[in-house]
Amino acid sequence: MSNPGANPSERLVDHALSLRWSDVDQAAQAAARTFLHDSLCVGVAGRNAPFADAVLSAARAWGEGGFCSVLGRPDVRLPAPQAAFVNAFQIHSQEFDCVHEPAVVHPLATIVSALFAEVERSGPYSGEAVLTALVAGVDVSTSLGVAASKPLRFFRPATAGIFGCVAALVSLIKPDRQVALDAFGYALSFASGSMQAHVEGKATLPVQMGQAARNAVSALDLARAGLPGPSQSIDGKFGYLPLFEGAFDLDAALADLGRRFRIAEVSWKPYPTGRAAQGCIVATEMLMRDHGLTPATLERLTYSAPPIIHYLVGRPAIEGMSVAYARLCAAWLSAVTLTRGRPVGLNDFSEASLTDPAVLDLARRIEVVVNDNPDPAAFAPAEAEACFTDGREVRLTLQSQFGAPDWPLSREQHLAKAAACLAFGGLPDIHAPLAALIDQFDLLDDAAKAFRLAAGRDDA
C-alpha cells in the first residue's frame, strides 16, 4: 500500500509492489482482459504496417538469439529489449491501440510489450500476475498524465509510458524496493519522445513507443545489476513532471492509488486513426445515416471541438501526405468515410486512397475548429455542422467519443475489431482460440501461452 509520507516515486513503486489481483474490482479486471486482447490483436495487425519490417531489421541488427516472440511473426525470436521495441512499435503503428483520454496516454502498447518480453525471458508467470502488473502499470502512466495541467509538450505515451512499463515489470517480478526505485530513476534517464513527429506525421511516433518499452526493460536490468538511480525521479528539481510537463498536481492521483483503477477508464479505438479524429468520423457516419449526407450533397462540414482535437488532428489534407500524416488528419479521414459509405478501416491507407483527387477535394470541405472548452485534455463535447448543397443545415452534438467508457464497444464489436486485425496481420485462424484464452487468462499457469499464440507460433 502507498505511504502518504513518501515521495511520489516511492508511492508509485509501493503501489506496484503491493497490488494484488484480489484488490482489483471486477470492472477493472474485465477491462484488463479486454484491453490485453485488444492490444495483442492490434499488434498482430501492425505486423503489416508501414515500416514494420524495417523496424524488425533494425532490431535484429542490435542482436538476435533471444527467447522472446514478436506479434504475428512466428519464426522471429529476439532478446527481451528488442522484442519489447518491435512489439510496441507494431501495437501503436496504425493508431489502433487503446487510449486513456484524460491522461492523453496510450498505456497498453508499451506495457504489454515490456511484460510480453519479461514473461518469455524469465517466466513462467501466471496470467493473474501479468494482469495485476498490467493494472499497476496503467495506474502509474495515466496518473502521471492526469497530473499534468498544461497541454502536451512532449509525446506523453512514451515519456509517461516508460514509468508505466517499469511499474508493470516491478509488479511482475517483485524486486527489492530499492531496486524498483533505482529502476524508476533510470526510467527518468531514458525518458524521451518529441511531438515534432506528430506535427510532421512521421512513423517516429510508434518508434518512440518502442523505445519506451525497450528502455524500460533496460532500466530494470541496470537496477537489478546494482546501479543506483535518482531517488526523486518524479518530482525532483529535474524530475519527470517538472522537466516534461512543467505544471502539474499529482496529489489527487496519488490519493486514488489502490482505490481507482485507471484501466477501467481506458477507451477503445474503433478506427485505426488518431483518437482525436474519431469523433469527427462518428459525426460523419451519423450525418450519412440519419440525414442522407453524401459527397455530392456536402457543401461544408465543420467539426467544433476542444483545443486538443484541433491540435492533434486539425491539419489540412495535402497532396503527397504520408500514411502517418493521414491517420492524424480528421478532414481526410472523414472524407474517406463519406466516400466509402462506412468508417475508415485498415485497408483504406493505400497509395491510391492517399492520392485520390476526389477524396482530397472532399477533405477540403471539412474543417476542424476550436470551441471554448478550457480543458487542455478534453476530447468532448463537440459539435458537427453540415451545410448541404440544397441549403439545409444540420447540427449534432457528441457528448463523448465512441469507444469511451460511457460509450463502449459491445462484445460483438470488440470481437469484430479483433477479427479484422488478425486477418490484416495474416493470422485469421487464431481469432477464436485467442479470444477463448483471454477470457480465462487470469486462470493460466503460464501467461506466455497467450503471447505465443498471438505470435502465431506452433508451440503455443
C-alpha positions as CSV (number, residue, x, y, z in Angstrom):
1,M,0.0,0.0,0.0
2,S,1.2,3.5,-0.8
3,N,2.8,5.5,2.1
4,P,1.4,9.1,2.2
5,G,4.7,10.4,3.7
6,A,6.9,9.1,0.9
7,N,7.9,11.0,-2.2
8,P,5.9,10.3,-5.4
9,S,8.4,7.8,-6.8
10,E,8.2,5.8,-3.6
11,R,4.4,5.9,-3.6
12,L,4.1,4.7,-7.2
13,V,6.7,2.0,-6.6
14,D,4.9,0.8,-3.4
15,H,1.6,0.6,-5.3
16,A,3.2,-1.6,-8.0
17,L,4.8,-3.8,-5.4
18,S,1.8,-4.2,-3.2
19,L,-1.1,-4.6,-5.6
20,R,-2.8,-8.0,-5.8
21,W,-5.4,-9.3,-8.2
22,S,-7.8,-9.7,-5.4
23,D,-7.6,-5.9,-4.7
24,V,-8.8,-5.1,-8.2
25,D,-12.5,-4.7,-8.7
26,Q,-14.5,-6.7,-11.2
27,A,-14.9,-3.9,-13.7
28,A,-11.2,-3.2,-13.8
29,Q,-10.4,-7.0,-14.0
30,A,-12.7,-7.3,-17.1
31,A,-11.1,-4.2,-18.6
32,A,-7.6,-5.6,-18.1
33,R,-8.5,-8.8,-20.0
34,T,-10.4,-6.9,-22.7
35,F,-7.6,-4.4,-23.5
36,L,-4.9,-7.1,-23.3
37,H,-6.8,-8.9,-26.0
38,D,-7.3,-5.6,-28.0
39,S,-3.6,-4.8,-27.8
40,L,-2.4,-8.3,-28.9
41,C,-4.7,-8.2,-31.9
42,V,-3.8,-4.7,-32.9
43,G,-0.1,-5.7,-32.6
44,V,-0.7,-8.6,-35.0
45,A,-2.2,-6.2,-37.5
46,G,0.9,-4.0,-37.0
47,R,3.0,-6.8,-38.5
48,N,1.9,-5.4,-41.9
49,A,2.1,-1.7,-41.0
50,P,4.3,0.7,-42.9
51,F,8.0,0.3,-41.8
52,A,7.3,-2.7,-39.6
53,D,9.8,-4.8,-41.5
54,A,12.4,-2.1,-41.4
55,V,11.9,-1.8,-37.6
56,L,12.4,-5.5,-37.2
57,S,15.5,-5.3,-39.4
58,A,17.0,-2.6,-37.2
59,A,16.2,-4.6,-34.0
60,R,17.8,-7.7,-35.4
61,A,21.0,-5.6,-36.0
62,W,21.1,-5.0,-32.3
63,G,21.2,-8.7,-31.6
64,E,19.3,-11.9,-32.1
65,G,19.2,-15.3,-30.4
66,G,16.8,-14.5,-27.6
67,F,13.7,-16.2,-26.4
68,C,11.1,-13.6,-27.0
69,S,8.4,-13.6,-29.6
70,V,7.1,-10.9,-31.9
71,L,3.4,-10.5,-32.6
72,G,2.3,-12.0,-35.9
73,R,5.8,-13.3,-36.7
74,P,6.0,-17.0,-35.8
75,D,9.7,-17.5,-36.8
76,V,11.2,-14.5,-35.0
77,R,13.0,-14.7,-31.7
78,L,14.7,-11.7,-30.1
79,P,16.4,-10.6,-26.8
80,A,13.9,-9.1,-24.5
81,P,14.7,-5.4,-25.1
82,Q,14.5,-5.8,-28.9
83,A,11.3,-7.8,-28.7
84,A,9.7,-5.1,-26.5
85,F,10.8,-2.5,-29.0
86,V,9.3,-4.2,-32.1
87,N,6.0,-5.2,-30.4
88,A,5.4,-1.7,-29.0
89,F,6.0,-0.3,-32.5
90,Q,3.6,-2.8,-34.0
91,I,0.9,-2.1,-31.4
92,H,1.0,1.6,-32.0
93,S,2.0,1.7,-35.6
94,Q,-1.6,2.1,-37.0
95,E,-3.0,4.3,-34.3
96,F,-5.4,1.5,-33.4
97,D,-4.4,0.9,-29.8
98,C,-6.5,1.9,-26.8
99,V,-6.1,5.3,-25.1
100,H,-6.7,6.9,-21.7
101,E,-8.2,10.2,-22.9
102,P,-7.9,12.4,-19.7
103,A,-4.2,11.4,-19.5
104,V,-3.6,11.6,-23.2
105,V,-1.6,8.3,-22.9
106,H,-1.7,5.1,-24.9
107,P,-0.8,2.9,-21.9
108,L,-1.1,-0.7,-23.2
109,A,1.2,-0.5,-26.2
110,T,4.3,-0.1,-24.1
111,I,3.2,-2.0,-21.0
112,V,2.0,-5.1,-22.8
113,S,5.2,-5.2,-24.9
114,A,7.5,-4.9,-21.9
115,L,5.5,-7.6,-20.0
116,F,5.4,-9.9,-23.1
117,A,9.2,-9.8,-23.2
118,E,9.8,-10.4,-19.5
119,V,7.3,-13.2,-19.3
120,E,9.1,-15.1,-22.1
121,R,12.5,-14.2,-20.8
122,S,12.2,-15.1,-17.1
123,G,8.8,-16.9,-16.7
124,P,6.7,-18.8,-16.2
125,Y,4.4,-16.2,-14.7
126,S,0.7,-16.7,-14.1
127,G,-2.0,-14.9,-16.0
128,E,-3.1,-13.4,-12.8
129,A,0.3,-11.9,-12.1
130,V,0.5,-10.5,-15.6
131,L,-2.9,-8.9,-15.4
132,T,-2.1,-7.4,-12.0
133,A,1.1,-6.0,-13.4
134,L,-0.8,-4.5,-16.3
135,V,-3.3,-2.8,-14.0
136,A,-0.4,-1.4,-11.8
137,G,1.4,-0.1,-14.9
138,V,-1.6,1.6,-16.3
139,D,-2.2,3.3,-12.9
140,V,1.3,4.8,-13.0
141,S,1.5,6.1,-16.6
142,T,-2.0,7.5,-16.5
143,S,-1.6,9.1,-13.1
144,L,1.4,11.0,-14.5
145,G,-0.8,12.0,-17.4
146,V,-3.8,13.3,-15.5
147,A,-1.4,15.2,-13.1
148,A,-0.3,17.5,-16.0
149,S,-2.2,20.8,-16.1
150,K,-0.9,22.2,-19.4
151,P,-1.1,20.9,-23.0
152,L,1.3,18.3,-24.3
153,R,4.8,19.5,-24.7
154,F,6.4,16.0,-25.2
155,F,4.9,12.7,-26.5
156,R,3.4,11.6,-23.3
157,P,2.6,8.0,-24.4
158,A,6.3,7.4,-24.5
159,T,7.5,9.8,-21.7
160,A,5.0,8.7,-19.1
161,G,4.8,5.3,-20.7
162,I,8.2,4.2,-19.7
163,F,7.3,4.7,-16.0
164,G,4.2,2.6,-16.5
165,C,6.3,-0.1,-18.1
166,V,8.8,-0.1,-15.2
167,A,5.9,-0.2,-12.7
168,A,4.4,-3.2,-14.5
169,L,7.7,-5.1,-14.6
170,V,8.3,-4.3,-10.9
171,S,4.8,-5.6,-10.1
172,L,5.5,-8.8,-12.1
173,I,9.0,-9.8,-10.8
174,K,8.8,-8.2,-7.3
175,P,12.4,-7.0,-6.8
176,D,13.6,-5.3,-3.7
177,R,12.0,-1.9,-3.1
178,Q,15.4,-0.1,-3.6
179,V,15.9,-1.9,-6.9
180,A,12.5,-0.8,-8.0
181,L,13.2,2.8,-7.0
182,D,16.5,2.7,-8.9
183,A,14.7,1.4,-12.0
184,F,12.4,4.4,-11.8
185,G,15.5,6.6,-11.7
186,Y,16.7,5.0,-14.9
187,A,13.3,5.4,-16.4
188,L,13.8,9.2,-15.9
189,S,17.2,9.0,-17.5
190,F,15.8,7.2,-20.5
191,A,12.5,9.0,-21.0
192,S,12.1,10.7,-24.3
193,G,9.6,11.5,-27.0
194,S,9.0,14.5,-29.2
195,M,5.7,15.9,-30.6
196,Q,7.6,17.0,-33.7
197,A,7.0,13.6,-35.2
198,H,3.3,14.2,-34.7
199,V,3.4,17.6,-36.4
200,E,5.2,16.1,-39.4
201,G,3.2,12.9,-39.5
202,K,6.2,10.6,-39.3
203,A,6.4,6.9,-38.2
204,T,8.7,8.2,-35.4
205,L,5.7,8.1,-33.0
206,P,5.5,4.3,-32.8
207,V,9.3,4.2,-32.8
208,Q,9.2,6.3,-29.7
209,M,6.7,3.9,-28.1
210,G,9.0,1.0,-29.0
211,Q,12.0,2.8,-27.4
212,A,10.0,3.4,-24.2
213,A,9.3,-0.3,-23.9
214,R,12.8,-1.2,-24.7
215,N,14.3,1.3,-22.3
216,A,12.0,0.1,-19.5
217,V,13.4,-3.4,-19.8
218,S,17.0,-1.9,-19.8
219,A,16.2,0.4,-16.8
220,L,15.1,-2.6,-14.6
221,D,18.1,-4.7,-15.8
222,L,20.5,-1.9,-14.8
223,A,18.9,-1.5,-11.4
224,R,19.0,-5.3,-10.8
225,A,22.7,-5.2,-11.7
226,G,23.2,-2.9,-8.7
227,L,23.4,0.6,-10.4
228,P,21.8,3.3,-8.2
229,G,19.4,5.7,-9.9
230,P,18.0,9.1,-8.9
231,S,15.6,8.8,-6.0
232,Q,13.3,11.7,-6.8
233,S,12.6,10.7,-10.4
234,I,9.0,12.1,-10.5
235,D,9.1,15.4,-8.6
236,G,12.7,16.3,-8.2
237,K,14.1,19.6,-9.5
238,F,14.8,17.9,-12.8
239,G,12.4,15.0,-12.3
240,Y,9.8,13.8,-14.8
241,L,6.9,16.2,-14.0
242,P,9.0,19.5,-13.7
243,L,11.0,18.6,-16.8
244,F,8.4,17.2,-19.2
245,E,5.2,18.7,-18.0
246,G,6.1,22.0,-16.3
247,A,2.8,22.5,-14.4
248,F,1.2,19.6,-12.5
249,D,-0.7,18.4,-9.5
250,L,-0.1,14.8,-8.6
251,D,-1.7,14.7,-5.1
252,A,-5.2,13.6,-6.2
253,A,-3.9,10.9,-8.5
254,L,-1.6,9.5,-5.7
255,A,-4.5,9.5,-3.3
256,D,-6.5,7.4,-5.7
257,L,-3.9,4.6,-6.0
258,G,-5.4,1.3,-4.9
259,R,-8.9,2.8,-4.9
260,R,-9.4,3.9,-8.5
261,F,-8.1,1.6,-11.2
262,R,-7.3,3.6,-14.3
263,I,-7.6,0.6,-16.7
264,A,-11.4,0.9,-16.3
265,E,-11.1,4.4,-17.8
266,V,-9.4,3.3,-21.0
267,S,-11.1,3.8,-24.3
268,W,-11.1,1.5,-27.4
269,K,-10.2,3.0,-30.7
270,P,-13.0,1.8,-33.1
271,Y,-11.0,3.0,-36.1
272,P,-7.2,3.0,-37.0
273,T,-6.7,6.7,-36.6
274,G,-5.7,9.3,-34.1
275,R,-8.2,9.2,-31.2
276,A,-8.9,12.9,-31.6
277,A,-10.2,12.3,-35.2
278,Q,-12.7,9.6,-34.2
279,G,-15.5,12.0,-33.1
280,C,-15.4,13.6,-36.5
281,I,-15.6,10.2,-38.1
282,V,-18.6,9.2,-36.0
283,A,-20.3,12.5,-36.7
284,T,-19.8,12.0,-40.4
285,E,-21.3,8.5,-40.2
286,M,-24.3,9.8,-38.3
287,L,-24.9,12.5,-40.9
288,M,-24.8,9.9,-43.6
289,R,-27.1,7.5,-41.9
290,D,-29.7,10.0,-40.4
291,H,-29.6,12.9,-42.8
292,G,-28.5,11.5,-46.2
293,L,-25.2,13.2,-46.4
294,T,-23.1,12.1,-49.5
295,P,-20.1,13.6,-51.2
296,A,-22.4,15.1,-53.8
297,T,-24.6,16.8,-51.2
298,L,-21.9,18.2,-48.9
299,E,-21.2,21.9,-49.2
300,R,-19.2,22.1,-46.0
301,L,-18.7,20.2,-42.7
302,T,-17.3,22.0,-39.6
303,Y,-16.4,20.0,-36.5
304,S,-16.1,22.3,-33.5
305,A,-14.2,20.6,-30.7
306,P,-11.9,21.2,-27.7
307,P,-8.4,22.6,-28.4
308,I,-6.6,19.3,-28.2
309,I,-8.7,17.9,-31.1
310,H,-7.6,20.7,-33.4
311,Y,-4.0,20.5,-32.1
312,L,-3.8,16.8,-32.8
313,V,-5.9,16.2,-35.9
314,G,-6.9,19.6,-37.3
315,R,-4.3,19.6,-40.0
316,P,-5.2,20.1,-43.7
317,A,-5.3,17.2,-46.2
318,I,-2.3,17.7,-48.6
319,E,-1.0,16.0,-51.7
320,G,1.8,13.6,-51.0
321,M,1.0,13.1,-47.4
322,S,2.3,10.0,-45.6
323,V,0.2,7.3,-44.1
324,A,1.2,8.5,-40.6
325,Y,0.1,12.1,-41.5
326,A,-3.2,10.9,-43.0
327,R,-4.1,8.9,-39.8
328,L,-3.9,12.2,-37.9
329,C,-5.9,14.3,-40.4
330,A,-9.6,14.4,-39.4
331,A,-10.7,16.1,-42.7
332,W,-9.2,13.3,-44.8
333,L,-10.4,10.5,-42.6
334,S,-14.0,11.9,-42.7
335,A,-13.7,12.3,-46.4
336,V,-12.7,8.7,-46.8
337,T,-15.6,7.7,-44.6
338,L,-18.0,9.7,-46.7
339,T,-16.6,8.4,-49.9
340,R,-16.6,4.7,-48.9
341,G,-20.0,4.9,-47.1
342,R,-18.6,3.4,-43.9
343,P,-16.0,4.4,-41.3
344,V,-12.3,4.3,-42.4
345,G,-10.6,0.9,-41.9
346,L,-7.2,-0.8,-42.0
347,N,-7.4,-1.3,-45.8
348,D,-8.1,2.4,-46.6
349,F,-4.5,3.7,-46.3
350,S,-3.3,2.6,-49.7
351,E,-1.4,4.9,-52.1
352,A,-4.5,5.0,-54.3
353,S,-6.5,6.3,-51.4
354,L,-3.9,8.9,-50.3
355,T,-3.7,10.3,-53.8
356,D,-7.3,10.1,-54.8
357,P,-8.2,13.7,-56.0
358,A,-11.9,13.2,-55.3
359,V,-11.1,12.4,-51.6
360,L,-8.7,15.3,-51.3
361,D,-11.2,17.7,-52.8
362,L,-13.9,16.4,-50.4
363,A,-11.5,16.8,-47.5
364,R,-11.0,20.5,-48.3
365,R,-14.7,21.0,-47.5
366,I,-14.2,19.5,-44.0
367,E,-12.7,21.6,-41.2
368,V,-11.9,21.2,-37.5
369,V,-12.3,24.4,-35.4
370,V,-11.7,25.1,-31.7
371,N,-14.6,25.6,-29.3
372,D,-14.4,27.4,-26.0
373,N,-13.6,24.4,-23.8
374,P,-10.8,25.4,-21.4
375,D,-9.8,21.8,-20.5
376,P,-6.4,21.1,-22.2
377,A,-7.1,17.3,-22.3
378,A,-10.8,17.2,-23.2
379,F,-11.9,15.3,-26.2
380,A,-15.6,16.2,-25.9
381,P,-18.2,17.6,-26.1
382,A,-18.0,18.5,-29.8
383,E,-20.5,19.7,-32.4
384,A,-20.7,18.9,-36.1
385,E,-22.4,21.3,-38.5
386,A,-23.1,20.1,-42.0
387,C,-24.2,22.6,-44.8
388,F,-25.9,20.7,-47.7
389,T,-25.8,21.8,-51.3
390,D,-29.6,22.2,-51.2
391,G,-29.3,24.9,-48.4
392,R,-30.1,22.6,-45.4
393,E,-28.0,23.0,-42.3
394,V,-27.8,20.1,-39.7
395,R,-26.1,20.3,-36.3
396,L,-25.4,17.4,-34.0
397,T,-23.6,17.2,-30.7
398,L,-21.3,14.4,-29.4
399,Q,-21.1,14.3,-25.6
400,S,-18.4,11.6,-25.7
401,Q,-16.4,9.6,-28.2
402,F,-17.4,6.1,-29.4
403,G,-15.3,3.6,-27.5
404,A,-15.1,5.6,-24.3
405,P,-16.2,4.0,-21.0
406,D,-19.6,5.7,-21.2
407,W,-20.0,4.6,-24.9
408,P,-18.1,1.3,-25.1
409,L,-17.8,-1.2,-27.8
410,S,-20.2,-4.1,-27.4
411,R,-18.7,-7.6,-27.0
412,E,-19.6,-8.2,-30.7
413,Q,-18.0,-5.0,-31.8
414,H,-14.8,-5.8,-29.8
415,L,-14.6,-9.2,-31.4
416,A,-15.2,-7.9,-34.9
417,K,-12.3,-5.4,-34.4
418,A,-10.1,-8.3,-33.2
419,A,-11.0,-10.5,-36.1
420,A,-10.3,-7.7,-38.6
421,C,-6.9,-7.0,-37.0
422,L,-5.9,-10.7,-37.0
423,A,-7.0,-11.1,-40.7
424,F,-5.0,-8.0,-41.7
425,G,-1.9,-9.4,-39.9
426,G,-2.3,-12.8,-41.6
427,L,-3.4,-14.9,-38.6
428,P,-7.2,-15.2,-39.0
429,D,-7.3,-18.7,-37.7
430,I,-6.2,-17.7,-34.1
431,H,-9.3,-15.5,-33.6
432,A,-11.5,-18.0,-31.7
433,P,-8.7,-19.7,-29.7
434,L,-7.1,-16.4,-28.7
435,A,-10.4,-14.9,-27.5
436,A,-11.2,-18.0,-25.5
437,L,-7.7,-18.0,-23.9
438,I,-8.0,-14.3,-22.9
439,D,-11.4,-15.0,-21.3
440,Q,-9.7,-17.3,-18.9
441,F,-6.3,-15.5,-18.9
442,D,-6.2,-14.9,-15.1
443,L,-6.5,-18.7,-14.6
444,L,-3.4,-19.6,-16.7
445,D,-0.4,-21.0,-15.0
446,D,1.8,-19.7,-17.8
447,A,0.8,-16.5,-19.4
448,A,3.3,-17.0,-22.2
449,K,0.9,-19.4,-23.9
450,A,-1.3,-16.5,-25.0
451,F,1.6,-14.5,-26.1
452,R,3.0,-17.4,-28.2
453,L,-0.4,-17.9,-29.8
454,A,-0.6,-14.2,-30.8
455,A,2.8,-14.5,-32.3
456,G,1.5,-17.4,-34.5
457,R,3.9,-19.9,-33.0
458,D,3.2,-23.6,-33.5
459,D,4.2,-24.4,-29.9
460,A,1.5,-22.1,-28.4
